[in-house]
Amino acid sequence: MTREESETVIRRLVEEWVELRGVTEEQSGAPSFSDFYSWLQQDYSPYLDFRSATSVQADVERWFNDELGQDGLN
């Protein structure tokens, strides 16, 4: 899988995960990247199989933060 293909799917999965979990900032602060990444590893691991200049986890965290408007938090 290419990085671009994974990015497209993972960005969509961020929104799906937030909906499924009912995660809101009011409930528990910012949604947890580590919880999201664990969920990806369990259910969507093929999308984590791409080459990265930094690390796969770092790329996914950047996309997660971007999708949730948390760019400046980490």
VEXBA-860040 format. One record per atom (N, C-alpha, C): atom name; residue in three letters; x, y, z. Coordinates in Angstrom, 1 decimal. Example, Ala and Ser with C-alpha at 12.3 -4.5 7.8 and 13.67 -1.06 7.14 Angstrom:
# residues 2
[r 'N','ALA',[13.2,-5.7,7.8]]
[r 'CA','ALA',[12.3,-4.5,7.8]]
[r 'C','ALA',[13.2,-3.3,7.8]]
[r 'N','SER',[12.8,-2.2,7.1]]
[r 'CA','SER',[13.7,-1.1,7.1]]
[r 'C','SER',[12.9,0.0,7.9]]
This chain:
# residues 74
[r 'N','MET',[0.8,-1.2,0.0]]
[r 'CA','MET',[0.0,0.0,0.0]]
[r 'C','MET',[0.9,1.2,0.0]]
[r 'N','THR',[0.5,2.2,-0.8]]
[r 'CA','THR',[1.3,3.4,-0.8]]
[r 'C','THR',[0.9,4.3,0.4]]
[r 'N','ARG',[1.8,5.2,0.7]]
[r 'CA','ARG',[1.6,6.2,1.8]]
[r 'C','ARG',[0.4,7.0,1.5]]
[r 'N','GLU',[0.2,7.4,0.2]]
[r 'CA','GLU',[-1.0,8.3,-0.1]]
[r 'C','GLU',[-2.3,7.5,0.0]]
[r 'N','GLU',[-2.3,6.2,-0.4]]
[r 'CA','GLU',[-3.5,5.4,-0.2]]
[r 'C','GLU',[-3.8,5.3,1.3]]
[r 'N','SER',[-2.8,5.0,2.1]]
[r 'CA','SER',[-3.0,4.9,3.5]]
[r 'C','SER',[-3.5,6.2,4.1]]
[r 'N','GLU',[-3.0,7.3,3.7]]
[r 'CA','GLU',[-3.4,8.6,4.3]]
[r 'C','GLU',[-4.8,8.8,4.0]]
[r 'N','THR',[-5.3,8.6,2.8]]
[r 'CA','THR',[-6.7,8.8,2.5]]
[r 'C','THR',[-7.6,8.0,3.4]]
[r 'N','VAL',[-7.3,6.7,3.5]]
[r 'CA','VAL',[-8.2,5.9,4.3]]
[r 'C','VAL',[-8.1,6.2,5.8]]
[r 'N','ILE',[-6.9,6.5,6.3]]
[r 'CA','ILE',[-6.7,6.7,7.7]]
[r 'C','ILE',[-7.4,8.0,8.1]]
[r 'N','ARG',[-7.3,9.1,7.3]]
[r 'CA','ARG',[-8.0,10.3,7.6]]
[r 'C','ARG',[-9.5,10.1,7.7]]
[r 'N','ARG',[-10.0,9.2,6.8]]
[r 'CA','ARG',[-11.5,8.9,6.9]]
[r 'C','ARG',[-11.8,8.1,8.2]]
[r 'N','LEU',[-10.8,7.2,8.5]]
[r 'CA','LEU',[-11.0,6.4,9.7]]
[r 'C','LEU',[-11.0,7.2,11.0]]
[r 'N','VAL',[-10.3,8.3,11.0]]
[r 'CA','VAL',[-10.3,9.2,12.2]]
[r 'C','VAL',[-11.7,9.7,12.5]]
[r 'N','GLU',[-12.4,10.1,11.5]]
[r 'CA','GLU',[-13.7,10.6,11.7]]
[r 'C','GLU',[-14.7,9.4,12.1]]
[r 'N','GLU',[-14.5,8.3,11.5]]
[r 'CA','GLU',[-15.3,7.1,11.8]]
[r 'C','GLU',[-15.0,6.7,13.3]]
[r 'N','TRP',[-13.8,6.7,13.7]]
[r 'CA','TRP',[-13.4,6.3,15.1]]
[r 'C','TRP',[-14.0,7.3,16.1]]
[r 'N','VAL',[-14.0,8.6,15.8]]
[r 'CA','VAL',[-14.6,9.6,16.7]]
[r 'C','VAL',[-16.1,9.4,16.8]]
[r 'N','GLU',[-16.7,9.1,15.7]]
[r 'CA','GLU',[-18.2,8.8,15.7]]
[r 'C','GLU',[-18.5,7.5,16.5]]
[r 'N','LEU',[-17.8,6.5,16.3]]
[r 'CA','LEU',[-18.0,5.2,16.9]]
[r 'C','LEU',[-17.8,5.3,18.4]]
[r 'N','ARG',[-16.8,6.0,18.8]]
[r 'CA','ARG',[-16.4,6.1,20.2]]
[r 'C','ARG',[-17.2,7.2,21.0]]
[r 'N','GLY',[-17.9,8.0,20.2]]
[r 'CA','GLY',[-18.6,9.1,20.8]]
[r 'C','GLY',[-17.6,10.1,21.5]]
[r 'N','VAL',[-16.4,10.2,21.0]]
[r 'CA','VAL',[-15.4,11.0,21.6]]
[r 'C','VAL',[-15.7,12.5,21.3]]
[r 'N','THR',[-15.7,13.2,22.4]]
[r 'CA','THR',[-15.8,14.7,22.2]]
[r 'C','THR',[-14.9,15.4,23.2]]
[r 'N','GLU',[-14.5,16.5,22.9]]
[r 'CA','GLU',[-13.5,17.3,23.7]]
[r 'C','GLU',[-14.2,17.6,25.1]]
[r 'N','GLU',[-15.5,17.7,25.1]]
[r 'CA','GLU',[-16.1,18.0,26.4]]
[r 'C','GLU',[-16.1,16.9,27.3]]
[r 'N','GLN',[-16.1,15.6,26.8]]
[r 'CA','GLN',[-16.2,14.4,27.6]]
[r 'C','GLN',[-14.8,14.2,28.3]]
[r 'N','SER',[-13.8,14.2,27.6]]
[r 'CA','SER',[-12.5,13.7,28.2]]
[r 'C','SER',[-11.3,14.4,27.6]]
[r 'N','GLY',[-11.4,15.7,27.3]]
[r 'CA','GLY',[-10.3,16.3,26.7]]
[r 'C','GLY',[-10.1,15.9,25.2]]
[r 'N','ALA',[-9.0,16.2,24.7]]
[r 'CA','ALA',[-8.7,15.8,23.3]]
[r 'C','ALA',[-8.8,14.3,23.1]]
[r 'N','PRO',[-9.3,13.8,22.0]]
[r 'CA','PRO',[-9.3,12.4,21.7]]
[r 'C','PRO',[-7.9,11.8,21.8]]
[r 'N','SER',[-7.8,10.6,22.2]]
[r 'CA','SER',[-6.5,10.0,22.4]]
[r 'C','SER',[-5.9,9.4,21.2]]
[r 'N','PHE',[-4.8,9.9,20.7]]
[r 'CA','PHE',[-4.1,9.3,19.6]]
[r 'C','PHE',[-3.7,7.8,19.9]]
[r 'N','SER',[-3.2,7.6,21.1]]
[r 'CA','SER',[-2.8,6.2,21.4]]
[r 'C','SER',[-3.9,5.2,21.3]]
[r 'N','ASP',[-5.1,5.6,21.7]]
[r 'CA','ASP',[-6.3,4.7,21.6]]
[r 'C','ASP',[-6.7,4.5,20.1]]
[r 'N','PHE',[-6.6,5.6,19.3]]
[r 'CA','PHE',[-6.9,5.5,17.9]]
[r 'C','PHE',[-5.9,4.6,17.2]]
[r 'N','TYR',[-4.6,4.7,17.5]]
[r 'CA','TYR',[-3.5,3.9,16.9]]
[r 'C','TYR',[-3.7,2.5,17.3]]
[r 'N','SER',[-4.0,2.2,18.5]]
[r 'CA','SER',[-4.3,0.8,18.9]]
[r 'C','SER',[-5.4,0.2,18.2]]
[r 'N','TRP',[-6.5,1.0,18.0]]
[r 'CA','TRP',[-7.6,0.5,17.2]]
[r 'C','TRP',[-7.2,0.2,15.8]]
[r 'N','LEU',[-6.4,1.1,15.2]]
[r 'CA','LEU',[-5.9,0.8,13.8]]
[r 'C','LEU',[-5.1,-0.5,13.8]]
[r 'N','GLN',[-4.2,-0.6,14.7]]
[r 'CA','GLN',[-3.4,-1.8,14.7]]
[r 'C','GLN',[-4.2,-3.1,14.8]]
[r 'N','GLN',[-5.3,-3.1,15.6]]
[r 'CA','GLN',[-6.2,-4.2,15.7]]
[r 'C','GLN',[-7.0,-4.5,14.5]]
[r 'N','ASP',[-7.7,-3.5,14.0]]
[r 'CA','ASP',[-8.7,-3.6,12.9]]
[r 'C','ASP',[-8.3,-3.2,11.5]]
[r 'N','TYR',[-7.3,-2.4,11.4]]
[r 'CA','TYR',[-6.9,-1.9,10.1]]
[r 'C','TYR',[-5.4,-1.9,9.8]]
[r 'N','SER',[-4.7,-2.9,10.3]]
[r 'CA','SER',[-3.3,-3.0,10.2]]
[r 'C','SER',[-2.7,-2.9,8.8]]
[r 'N','PRO',[-3.4,-3.4,7.8]]
[r 'CA','PRO',[-2.8,-3.2,6.4]]
[r 'C','PRO',[-2.6,-1.8,6.0]]
[r 'N','TYR',[-3.3,-0.8,6.6]]
[r 'CA','TYR',[-3.2,0.6,6.3]]
[r 'C','TYR',[-1.9,1.2,7.0]]
[r 'N','LEU',[-1.3,0.4,7.9]]
[r 'CA','LEU',[-0.1,0.9,8.5]]
[r 'C','LEU',[1.1,0.3,7.9]]
[r 'N','ASP',[1.0,-0.3,6.8]]
[r 'CA','ASP',[2.1,-1.0,6.1]]
[r 'C','ASP',[2.5,-0.1,4.9]]
[r 'N','PHE',[3.2,1.0,5.1]]
[r 'CA','PHE',[3.7,1.9,4.1]]
[r 'C','PHE',[5.0,2.4,4.5]]
[r 'N','ARG',[5.7,2.9,3.5]]
[r 'CA','ARG',[7.1,3.5,3.8]]
[r 'C','ARG',[6.9,4.9,4.2]]
[r 'N','SER',[7.8,5.3,5.2]]
[r 'CA','SER',[7.7,6.7,5.7]]
[r 'C','SER',[9.1,7.2,5.9]]
[r 'N','ALA',[9.3,8.5,5.6]]
[r 'CA','ALA',[10.6,9.2,5.8]]
[r 'C','ALA',[10.9,9.3,7.3]]
[r 'N','THR',[9.9,9.4,8.1]]
[r 'CA','THR',[10.1,9.5,9.6]]
[r 'C','THR',[9.7,8.2,10.2]]
[r 'N','SER',[8.5,8.0,10.5]]
[r 'CA','SER',[7.9,6.7,11.0]]
[r 'C','SER',[6.4,6.7,10.7]]
[r 'N','VAL',[5.9,5.5,10.5]]
[r 'CA','VAL',[4.5,5.3,10.2]]
[r 'C','VAL',[3.7,5.9,11.3]]
[r 'N','GLN',[4.0,5.7,12.6]]
[r 'CA','GLN',[3.3,6.2,13.7]]
[r 'C','GLN',[3.3,7.8,13.7]]
[r 'N','ALA',[4.4,8.4,13.4]]
[r 'CA','ALA',[4.5,9.8,13.3]]
[r 'C','ALA',[3.6,10.4,12.2]]
[r 'N','ASP',[3.6,9.7,11.1]]
[r 'CA','ASP',[2.7,10.2,10.0]]
[r 'C','ASP',[1.3,10.1,10.4]]
[r 'N','VAL',[0.9,8.9,10.9]]
[r 'CA','VAL',[-0.5,8.7,11.3]]
[r 'C','VAL',[-0.9,9.7,12.4]]
[r 'N','GLU',[0.0,10.0,13.3]]
[r 'CA','GLU',[-0.4,11.0,14.4]]
[r 'C','GLU',[-0.5,12.4,13.8]]
[r 'N','ARG',[0.3,12.7,12.8]]
[r 'CA','ARG',[0.1,14.0,12.1]]
[r 'C','ARG',[-1.2,14.1,11.4]]
[r 'N','TRP',[-1.6,13.1,10.7]]
[r 'CA','TRP',[-2.9,13.0,10.0]]
[r 'C','TRP',[-4.1,13.1,11.1]]
[r 'N','PHE',[-3.9,12.4,12.2]]
[r 'CA','PHE',[-4.9,12.4,13.2]]
[r 'C','PHE',[-5.1,13.8,13.8]]
[r 'N','ASN',[-4.0,14.4,14.1]]
[r 'CA','ASN',[-4.1,15.8,14.7]]
[r 'C','ASN',[-4.7,16.8,13.6]]
[r 'N','ASP',[-4.3,16.6,12.4]]
[r 'CA','ASP',[-4.8,17.5,11.3]]
[r 'C','ASP',[-6.3,17.3,11.2]]
[r 'N','GLU',[-6.8,16.1,11.2]]
[r 'CA','GLU',[-8.2,15.9,11.0]]
[r 'C','GLU',[-9.0,16.4,12.2]]
[r 'N','LEU',[-8.5,16.4,13.3]]
[r 'CA','LEU',[-9.2,16.9,14.5]]
[r 'C','LEU',[-8.8,18.3,14.9]]
[r 'N','GLY',[-8.1,19.0,14.1]]
[r 'CA','GLY',[-7.7,20.4,14.4]]
[r 'C','GLY',[-6.8,20.5,15.6]]
[r 'N','GLN',[-6.0,19.5,15.8]]
[r 'CA','GLN',[-5.1,19.5,17.0]]
[r 'C','GLN',[-3.7,19.8,16.6]]
[r 'N','ASP',[-3.4,20.4,15.5]]
[r 'CA','ASP',[-2.0,20.5,15.0]]
[r 'C','ASP',[-1.1,21.1,16.0]]
[r 'N','GLY',[-1.5,22.1,16.8]]
[r 'CA','GLY',[-0.6,22.7,17.7]]
[r 'C','GLY',[-0.4,22.1,19.0]]
[r 'N','LEU',[-1.1,21.0,19.3]]
[r 'CA','LEU',[-1.2,20.4,20.6]]
[r 'C','LEU',[0.0,19.5,20.9]]
[r 'N','ASN',[0.6,18.9,19.9]]
[r 'CA','ASN',[1.7,17.9,20.1]]
[r 'C','ASN',[3.0,18.4,19.7]]
